[in-house]
Amino acid sequence: TPNTIYYYAIRSICDEGDTSKWGTIATFHTYCSTYNVPYFEDFESLSSTDCWSNVNPAAGSVSRTTGSHRNGSASMKIESAQVVSPELNVTTLEPFMISGWFYATEDNVPFTVGVFTDPNDVSSFVPMGDGEIIPAKNTWTEFTTYFTPLGDPDNIGSRNARYIGIAVTGDKTIYV
């Protein structure tokens, strides 16, 4: 089942009646379904950030929070991380755009929106422009990023990207 957490434990069975103790309970999470476009995410449900992942968990974190939100009661918090969306059911993102609202607790926080050709490879991130700045702290700032640069000859290798990425570098935190 897509986007499901499974719990399991292991034990050895050597012979009939000869078994080890159960091991520690562990978990694994199945991949999410591919989403059709238009795709809308407001991060309101408890599992809404499950399909958005941090490409490099050692470098930062991504989580759902109720601490800062524009509408509703929740947002996605990105701390010094490169976050990748669930897979989108498109042949190319070129004719599409992403829009939304960002918030930071300090002035002039930079972030970059782009695409990932491989959701597990931080080096496959291709920025769509020079990046954005959240100019004023404690203020929600609207943004729109178009994926038309994927049609440029320089981006031929990323034209078929099916994942949107948001990069927050340095020791910075933003809310989406």
BELBELDA-V700841 format. One record per residue. N is the residue number from 1. SS is DSSP state (2 for helix, 1 for strand, 0 for the rest). Layout:
n=N ss=SS
n=N ss=SS
This chain:
n=1 ss=0
n=2 ss=0
n=3 ss=0
n=4 ss=0
n=5 ss=1
n=6 ss=1
n=7 ss=1
n=8 ss=1
n=9 ss=0
n=10 ss=0
n=11 ss=0
n=12 ss=0
n=13 ss=1
n=14 ss=1
n=15 ss=1
n=16 ss=0
n=17 ss=0
n=18 ss=1
n=19 ss=1
n=20 ss=0
n=21 ss=0
n=22 ss=0
n=23 ss=0
n=24 ss=0
n=25 ss=0
n=26 ss=1
n=27 ss=1
n=28 ss=1
n=29 ss=1
n=30 ss=0
n=31 ss=0
n=32 ss=0
n=33 ss=0
n=34 ss=0
n=35 ss=1
n=36 ss=0
n=37 ss=0
n=38 ss=0
n=39 ss=0
n=40 ss=0
n=41 ss=0
n=42 ss=0
n=43 ss=0
n=44 ss=0
n=45 ss=0
n=46 ss=0
n=47 ss=0
n=48 ss=0
n=49 ss=0
n=50 ss=0
n=51 ss=0
n=52 ss=0
n=53 ss=1
n=54 ss=1
n=55 ss=0
n=56 ss=0
n=57 ss=2
n=58 ss=2
n=59 ss=2
n=60 ss=0
n=61 ss=1
n=62 ss=1
n=63 ss=1
n=64 ss=1
n=65 ss=1
n=66 ss=0
n=67 ss=0
n=68 ss=0
n=69 ss=0
n=70 ss=0
n=71 ss=0
n=72 ss=0
n=73 ss=0
n=74 ss=0
n=75 ss=1
n=76 ss=1
n=77 ss=1
n=78 ss=1
n=79 ss=1
n=80 ss=0
n=81 ss=0
n=82 ss=1
n=83 ss=1
n=84 ss=1
n=85 ss=0
n=86 ss=0
n=87 ss=0
n=88 ss=1
n=89 ss=0
n=90 ss=0
n=91 ss=0
n=92 ss=0
n=93 ss=0
n=94 ss=0
n=95 ss=0
n=96 ss=0
n=97 ss=1
n=98 ss=1
n=99 ss=1
n=100 ss=1
n=101 ss=1
n=102 ss=1
n=103 ss=1
n=104 ss=1
n=105 ss=0
n=106 ss=0
n=107 ss=0
n=108 ss=0
n=109 ss=1
n=110 ss=1
n=111 ss=1
n=112 ss=1
n=113 ss=1
n=114 ss=1
n=115 ss=1
n=116 ss=1
n=117 ss=0
n=118 ss=0
n=119 ss=0
n=120 ss=0
n=121 ss=0
n=122 ss=2
n=123 ss=2
n=124 ss=2
n=125 ss=1
n=126 ss=1
n=127 ss=1
n=128 ss=0
n=129 ss=0
n=130 ss=0
n=131 ss=0
n=132 ss=1
n=133 ss=1
n=134 ss=1
n=135 ss=0
n=136 ss=0
n=137 ss=0
n=138 ss=0
n=139 ss=0
n=140 ss=0
n=141 ss=1
n=142 ss=1
n=143 ss=1
n=144 ss=1
n=145 ss=1
n=146 ss=1
n=147 ss=0
n=148 ss=2
n=149 ss=2
n=150 ss=2
n=151 ss=2
n=152 ss=0
n=153 ss=2
n=154 ss=2
n=155 ss=2
n=156 ss=2
n=157 ss=2
n=158 ss=2
n=159 ss=0
n=160 ss=0
n=161 ss=0
n=162 ss=0
n=163 ss=1
n=164 ss=1
n=165 ss=1
n=166 ss=1
n=167 ss=1
n=168 ss=0
n=169 ss=0
n=170 ss=0
n=171 ss=0
n=172 ss=0
n=173 ss=1
n=174 ss=1
n=175 ss=1
n=176 ss=0
